[in-house]
């Protein structure tokens, strides 16, 4: 099992990085979505 000892921290780091990237993208998409909705709402009135 000694060969796989380095796999755990690496996979953990990759998982954390992936989570951070996904969260960042989700926030960006949410801001764009809100801005677009607000733009269309002001355009409609």
C-alpha distance matrix in Angstrom:
0.0 3.8 5.4 5.5 6.7 10.1 10.4 11.5 14.4 15.4 15.8 17.5 19.8 20.7 21.5 23.7 25.4 26.0 27.5 29.7 31.0 31.8 33.6 35.6 36.6 37.6 39.7 41.3 42.2 43.6 45.8 47.0 47.7 49.6 51.6 52.4 53.6 55.7 57.1 58.1 59.6 61.8 62.7 63.8 66.2
3.8 0.0 3.8 5.5 5.3 8.2 9.9 11.4 13.4 14.4 15.7 17.3 19.0 20.2 21.6 23.4 24.8 26.0 27.6 29.4 30.6 31.9 33.6 35.3 36.5 37.8 39.7 41.2 42.3 43.8 45.8 47.0 48.0 49.9 51.6 52.6 54.0 55.9 57.3 58.5 59.9 62.0 63.0 64.3 66.6
5.4 3.8 0.0 3.8 5.6 7.1 8.2 10.8 12.8 12.8 14.2 16.4 17.8 18.4 20.2 22.3 23.3 24.2 26.3 28.0 28.8 30.2 32.2 33.7 34.6 36.2 38.2 39.4 40.4 42.2 44.2 45.1 46.1 48.3 49.9 50.7 52.2 54.2 55.4 56.6 58.2 60.2 61.0 62.4 64.8
5.5 5.5 3.8 0.0 3.8 5.5 5.2 7.4 10.1 10.3 10.9 13.2 15.0 15.6 16.8 19.2 20.4 21.1 23.0 25.0 26.0 27.0 29.0 30.7 31.7 32.9 35.1 36.4 37.3 39.0 41.1 42.2 43.0 45.1 46.8 47.6 49.0 51.1 52.4 53.5 55.0 57.1 58.0 59.2 61.6
6.7 5.3 5.6 3.8 0.0 3.8 5.5 6.3 8.1 9.5 10.9 12.1 13.8 15.3 16.5 18.2 19.7 21.0 22.5 24.2 25.6 26.9 28.5 30.1 31.5 32.8 34.6 36.1 37.3 38.7 40.6 42.0 43.0 44.8 46.5 47.6 49.0 50.8 52.2 53.5 54.9 56.9 58.0 59.3 61.6
10.1 8.2 7.1 5.5 3.8 0.0 3.8 5.7 6.1 6.5 8.8 10.3 11.2 12.6 14.5 16.0 16.9 18.5 20.4 21.7 22.9 24.5 26.2 27.5 28.9 30.5 32.2 33.4 34.8 36.4 38.1 39.4 40.6 42.4 44.0 45.1 46.6 48.4 49.7 51.1 52.6 54.4 55.5 57.0 59.2
10.4 9.9 8.2 5.2 5.5 3.8 0.0 3.8 5.8 5.2 6.0 8.4 9.9 10.4 12.0 14.2 15.2 16.1 18.1 19.9 20.8 22.1 24.0 25.6 26.6 28.1 30.1 31.4 32.4 34.1 36.0 37.2 38.1 40.1 41.8 42.7 44.2 46.1 47.4 48.6 50.2 52.2 53.1 54.4 56.8
11.5 11.4 10.8 7.4 6.3 5.7 3.8 0.0 3.8 5.4 5.3 6.0 8.6 9.9 10.4 12.2 14.2 15.2 16.4 18.3 19.9 20.9 22.4 24.3 25.7 26.7 28.5 30.2 31.3 32.6 34.6 36.1 36.9 38.7 40.6 41.7 42.8 44.7 46.2 47.5 48.8 50.8 52.0 53.2 55.4
14.4 13.4 12.8 10.1 8.1 6.1 5.8 3.8 0.0 3.8 5.5 4.9 6.0 8.5 9.7 10.4 12.1 14.0 15.2 16.4 18.2 19.8 20.9 22.4 24.2 25.5 26.9 28.5 30.0 31.3 33.0 34.6 35.7 37.3 38.9 40.3 41.7 43.3 44.8 46.3 47.6 49.4 50.6 52.1 54.2
15.4 14.4 12.8 10.3 9.5 6.5 5.2 5.4 3.8 0.0 3.8 5.4 5.1 6.2 8.5 9.9 10.5 12.1 14.2 15.4 16.4 18.1 19.9 21.1 22.4 24.1 25.8 27.0 28.4 30.0 31.7 32.9 34.2 36.0 37.5 38.7 40.2 42.0 43.2 44.7 46.2 48.0 49.0 50.6 52.8
15.8 15.7 14.2 10.9 10.9 8.8 6.0 5.3 5.5 3.8 0.0 3.8 5.4 5.0 6.0 8.6 9.8 10.3 12.1 14.2 15.1 16.2 18.1 19.8 20.8 22.1 24.2 25.6 26.6 28.1 30.2 31.3 32.2 34.2 35.9 36.9 38.2 40.2 41.5 42.7 44.2 46.3 47.2 48.6 50.9
17.5 17.3 16.4 13.2 12.1 10.3 8.4 6.0 4.9 5.4 3.8 0.0 3.8 5.5 5.1 6.2 8.6 9.8 10.6 12.4 14.3 15.3 16.5 18.4 20.0 20.9 22.6 24.4 25.7 26.8 28.7 30.3 31.2 32.8 34.7 35.9 37.1 38.9 40.5 41.8 43.0 45.0 46.3 47.6 49.7
19.8 19.0 17.8 15.0 13.8 11.2 9.9 8.6 6.0 5.1 5.4 3.8 0.0 3.8 5.4 5.2 6.1 8.5 9.8 10.6 12.2 14.1 15.3 16.5 18.3 19.8 21.1 22.6 24.2 25.6 27.1 28.7 30.0 31.6 33.1 34.5 36.0 37.5 38.9 40.5 41.9 43.6 44.8 46.4 48.4
20.7 20.2 18.4 15.6 15.3 12.6 10.4 9.9 8.5 6.2 5.0 5.5 3.8 0.0 3.8 5.5 5.1 6.0 8.5 9.9 10.4 12.0 14.1 15.2 16.3 18.0 19.9 21.0 22.3 24.0 25.7 26.9 28.0 30.0 31.5 32.5 34.1 36.0 37.1 38.5 40.1 41.9 42.9 44.4 46.7
21.5 21.6 20.2 16.8 16.5 14.5 12.0 10.4 9.7 8.5 6.0 5.1 5.4 3.8 0.0 3.8 5.5 5.1 6.1 8.7 9.9 10.5 12.2 14.2 15.3 16.3 18.3 20.0 20.9 22.2 24.3 25.7 26.5 28.3 30.2 31.2 32.4 34.3 35.8 37.1 38.4 40.4 41.5 42.8 45.0
23.7 23.4 22.3 19.2 18.2 16.0 14.2 12.2 10.4 9.9 8.6 6.2 5.2 5.5 3.8 0.0 3.8 5.4 5.1 6.2 8.6 9.9 10.5 12.3 14.3 15.2 16.5 18.4 19.9 20.9 22.6 24.4 25.4 26.9 28.7 30.1 31.3 32.9 34.5 36.0 37.2 39.0 40.4 41.8 43.8
25.4 24.8 23.3 20.4 19.7 16.9 15.2 14.2 12.1 10.5 9.8 8.6 6.1 5.1 5.5 3.8 0.0 3.8 5.4 5.1 6.2 8.6 9.8 10.6 12.3 14.1 15.4 16.6 18.3 19.8 21.2 22.6 24.1 25.8 27.1 28.5 30.1 31.6 32.9 34.6 36.0 37.6 38.8 40.5 42.5
26.0 26.0 24.2 21.1 21.0 18.5 16.1 15.2 14.0 12.1 10.3 9.8 8.5 6.0 5.1 5.4 3.8 0.0 3.8 5.5 5.2 6.1 8.5 9.9 10.6 12.1 14.2 15.4 16.4 18.1 20.0 21.1 22.1 24.1 25.7 26.7 28.2 30.1 31.3 32.6 34.2 36.1 37.0 38.5 40.8
27.5 27.6 26.3 23.0 22.5 20.4 18.1 16.4 15.2 14.2 12.1 10.6 9.8 8.5 6.1 5.1 5.4 3.8 0.0 3.8 5.5 5.2 6.1 8.6 9.9 10.4 12.2 14.2 15.3 16.2 18.3 19.9 20.7 22.3 24.2 25.5 26.6 28.3 30.0 31.3 32.5 34.5 35.7 37.0 39.1
29.7 29.4 28.0 25.0 24.2 21.7 19.9 18.3 16.4 15.4 14.2 12.4 10.6 9.9 8.7 6.2 5.1 5.5 3.8 0.0 3.8 5.5 5.1 6.1 8.6 9.8 10.6 12.3 14.2 15.2 16.6 18.4 19.8 21.1 22.6 24.2 25.6 27.0 28.5 30.2 31.4 33.1 34.4 36.0 38.0
31.0 30.6 28.8 26.0 25.6 22.9 20.8 19.9 18.2 16.4 15.1 14.3 12.2 10.4 9.9 8.6 6.2 5.2 5.5 3.8 0.0 3.8 5.4 5.1 6.2 8.5 9.9 10.6 12.2 14.1 15.5 16.6 18.1 20.0 21.2 22.4 24.2 25.8 26.8 28.5 30.1 31.7 32.7 34.4 36.6
31.8 31.9 30.2 27.0 26.9 24.5 22.1 20.9 19.8 18.1 16.2 15.3 14.1 12.0 10.5 9.9 8.6 6.1 5.2 5.5 3.8 0.0 3.8 5.4 5.1 6.0 8.6 9.9 10.4 12.1 14.2 15.3 16.1 18.1 19.9 20.8 22.1 24.1 25.4 26.6 28.1 30.1 31.1 32.5 34.7
33.6 33.6 32.2 29.0 28.5 26.2 24.0 22.4 20.9 19.9 18.1 16.5 15.3 14.1 12.2 10.5 9.8 8.5 6.1 5.1 5.4 3.8 0.0 3.8 5.5 5.0 6.2 8.6 9.9 10.4 12.3 14.3 15.1 16.4 18.3 19.8 20.9 22.4 24.1 25.6 26.7 28.5 30.0 31.3 33.3
35.6 35.3 33.7 30.7 30.1 27.5 25.6 24.3 22.4 21.1 19.8 18.4 16.5 15.2 14.2 12.3 10.6 9.9 8.6 6.1 5.1 5.4 3.8 0.0 3.8 5.4 5.2 6.2 8.6 9.8 10.7 12.4 14.1 15.4 16.6 18.3 20.0 21.2 22.5 24.4 25.7 27.1 28.5 30.2 32.2
36.6 36.5 34.6 31.7 31.5 28.9 26.6 25.7 24.2 22.4 20.8 20.0 18.3 16.3 15.3 14.3 12.3 10.6 9.9 8.6 6.2 5.1 5.5 3.8 0.0 3.8 5.4 5.0 6.1 8.5 9.9 10.5 12.0 14.1 15.3 16.2 18.1 19.8 20.8 22.3 24.0 25.7 26.6 28.3 30.5
37.6 37.8 36.2 32.9 32.8 30.5 28.1 26.7 25.5 24.1 22.1 20.9 19.8 18.0 16.3 15.2 14.1 12.1 10.4 9.8 8.5 6.0 5.0 5.4 3.8 0.0 3.8 5.5 5.1 6.0 8.6 9.9 10.3 12.1 14.1 15.1 16.2 18.1 19.7 20.9 22.2 24.2 25.3 26.6 28.8
39.7 39.7 38.2 35.1 34.6 32.2 30.1 28.5 26.9 25.8 24.2 22.6 21.1 19.9 18.3 16.5 15.4 14.2 12.2 10.6 9.9 8.6 6.2 5.2 5.4 3.8 0.0 3.8 5.5 5.0 6.2 8.6 9.7 10.5 12.2 14.1 15.3 16.4 18.1 19.9 20.9 22.5 24.1 25.6 27.4
41.3 41.2 39.4 36.4 36.1 33.4 31.4 30.2 28.5 27.0 25.6 24.4 22.6 21.0 20.0 18.4 16.6 15.4 14.2 12.3 10.6 9.9 8.6 6.2 5.0 5.5 3.8 0.0 3.8 5.4 5.2 6.2 8.5 10.0 10.6 12.2 14.2 15.4 16.4 18.4 19.9 21.2 22.3 24.3 26.3
42.2 42.3 40.4 37.3 37.3 34.8 32.4 31.3 30.0 28.4 26.6 25.7 24.2 22.3 20.9 19.9 18.3 16.4 15.3 14.2 12.2 10.4 9.9 8.6 6.1 5.1 5.5 3.8 0.0 3.8 5.5 5.1 5.9 8.5 9.8 10.3 12.1 14.1 15.0 16.3 18.0 19.9 20.7 22.2 24.6
43.6 43.8 42.2 39.0 38.7 36.4 34.1 32.6 31.3 30.0 28.1 26.8 25.6 24.0 22.2 20.9 19.8 18.1 16.2 15.2 14.1 12.1 10.4 9.8 8.5 6.0 5.0 5.4 3.8 0.0 3.8 5.5 5.0 6.1 8.5 9.8 10.5 12.1 14.0 15.3 16.3 18.3 19.7 20.9 22.9
45.8 45.8 44.2 41.1 40.6 38.1 36.0 34.6 33.0 31.7 30.2 28.7 27.1 25.7 24.3 22.6 21.2 20.0 18.3 16.6 15.5 14.2 12.3 10.7 9.9 8.6 6.2 5.2 5.5 3.8 0.0 3.8 5.4 5.2 6.1 8.5 9.9 10.5 12.1 14.2 15.2 16.5 18.1 19.9 21.5
47.0 47.0 45.1 42.2 42.0 39.4 37.2 36.1 34.6 32.9 31.3 30.3 28.7 26.9 25.7 24.4 22.6 21.1 19.9 18.4 16.6 15.3 14.3 12.4 10.5 9.9 8.6 6.2 5.1 5.5 3.8 0.0 3.8 5.5 5.1 6.0 8.6 9.8 10.3 12.2 14.1 15.3 16.2 18.2 20.3
47.7 48.0 46.1 43.0 43.0 40.6 38.1 36.9 35.7 34.2 32.2 31.2 30.0 28.0 26.5 25.4 24.1 22.1 20.7 19.8 18.1 16.1 15.1 14.1 12.0 10.3 9.7 8.5 5.9 5.0 5.4 3.8 0.0 3.8 5.5 5.1 6.1 8.5 9.7 10.6 12.2 14.3 15.1 16.4 18.7
49.6 49.9 48.3 45.1 44.8 42.4 40.1 38.7 37.3 36.0 34.2 32.8 31.6 30.0 28.3 26.9 25.8 24.1 22.3 21.1 20.0 18.1 16.4 15.4 14.1 12.1 10.5 10.0 8.5 6.1 5.2 5.5 3.8 0.0 3.8 5.5 5.1 6.1 8.5 10.0 10.4 12.3 14.0 15.3 16.9
51.6 51.6 49.9 46.8 46.5 44.0 41.8 40.6 38.9 37.5 35.9 34.7 33.1 31.5 30.2 28.7 27.1 25.7 24.2 22.6 21.2 19.9 18.3 16.6 15.3 14.1 12.2 10.6 9.8 8.5 6.1 5.1 5.5 3.8 0.0 3.8 5.5 5.1 6.0 8.7 9.8 10.6 12.1 14.2 15.8
52.4 52.6 50.7 47.6 47.6 45.1 42.7 41.7 40.3 38.7 36.9 35.9 34.5 32.5 31.2 30.1 28.5 26.7 25.5 24.2 22.4 20.8 19.8 18.3 16.2 15.1 14.1 12.2 10.3 9.8 8.5 6.0 5.1 5.5 3.8 0.0 3.8 5.4 5.0 6.2 8.5 10.0 10.4 12.2 14.6
53.6 54.0 52.2 49.0 49.0 46.6 44.2 42.8 41.7 40.2 38.2 37.1 36.0 34.1 32.4 31.3 30.1 28.2 26.6 25.6 24.2 22.1 20.9 20.0 18.1 16.2 15.3 14.2 12.1 10.5 9.9 8.6 6.1 5.1 5.5 3.8 0.0 3.8 5.4 5.2 6.1 8.7 9.7 10.5 12.7
55.7 55.9 54.2 51.1 50.8 48.4 46.1 44.7 43.3 42.0 40.2 38.9 37.5 36.0 34.3 32.9 31.6 30.1 28.3 27.0 25.8 24.1 22.4 21.2 19.8 18.1 16.4 15.4 14.1 12.1 10.5 9.8 8.5 6.1 5.1 5.4 3.8 0.0 3.8 5.5 5.0 6.2 8.4 9.9 11.0
57.1 57.3 55.4 52.4 52.2 49.7 47.4 46.2 44.8 43.2 41.5 40.5 38.9 37.1 35.8 34.5 32.9 31.3 30.0 28.5 26.8 25.4 24.1 22.5 20.8 19.7 18.1 16.4 15.0 14.0 12.1 10.3 9.7 8.5 6.0 5.0 5.4 3.8 0.0 3.8 5.5 5.4 6.1 8.6 10.4
58.1 58.5 56.6 53.5 53.5 51.1 48.6 47.5 46.3 44.7 42.7 41.8 40.5 38.5 37.1 36.0 34.6 32.6 31.3 30.2 28.5 26.6 25.6 24.4 22.3 20.9 19.9 18.4 16.3 15.3 14.2 12.2 10.6 10.0 8.7 6.2 5.2 5.5 3.8 0.0 3.8 5.5 4.9 6.0 8.8
59.6 59.9 58.2 55.0 54.9 52.6 50.2 48.8 47.6 46.2 44.2 43.0 41.9 40.1 38.4 37.2 36.0 34.2 32.5 31.4 30.1 28.1 26.7 25.7 24.0 22.2 20.9 19.9 18.0 16.3 15.2 14.1 12.2 10.4 9.8 8.5 6.1 5.0 5.5 3.8 0.0 3.8 5.4 5.2 6.7
61.8 62.0 60.2 57.1 56.9 54.4 52.2 50.8 49.4 48.0 46.3 45.0 43.6 41.9 40.4 39.0 37.6 36.1 34.5 33.1 31.7 30.1 28.5 27.1 25.7 24.2 22.5 21.2 19.9 18.3 16.5 15.3 14.3 12.3 10.6 10.0 8.7 6.2 5.4 5.5 3.8 0.0 3.8 5.5 5.5
62.7 63.0 61.0 58.0 58.0 55.5 53.1 52.0 50.6 49.0 47.2 46.3 44.8 42.9 41.5 40.4 38.8 37.0 35.7 34.4 32.7 31.1 30.0 28.5 26.6 25.3 24.1 22.3 20.7 19.7 18.1 16.2 15.1 14.0 12.1 10.4 9.7 8.4 6.1 4.9 5.4 3.8 0.0 3.8 5.6
63.8 64.3 62.4 59.2 59.3 57.0 54.4 53.2 52.1 50.6 48.6 47.6 46.4 44.4 42.8 41.8 40.5 38.5 37.0 36.0 34.4 32.5 31.3 30.2 28.3 26.6 25.6 24.3 22.2 20.9 19.9 18.2 16.4 15.3 14.2 12.2 10.5 9.9 8.6 6.0 5.2 5.5 3.8 0.0 3.8
66.2 66.6 64.8 61.6 61.6 59.2 56.8 55.4 54.2 52.8 50.9 49.7 48.4 46.7 45.0 43.8 42.5 40.8 39.1 38.0 36.6 34.7 33.3 32.2 30.5 28.8 27.4 26.3 24.6 22.9 21.5 20.3 18.7 16.9 15.8 14.6 12.7 11.0 10.4 8.8 6.7 5.5 5.6 3.8 0.0
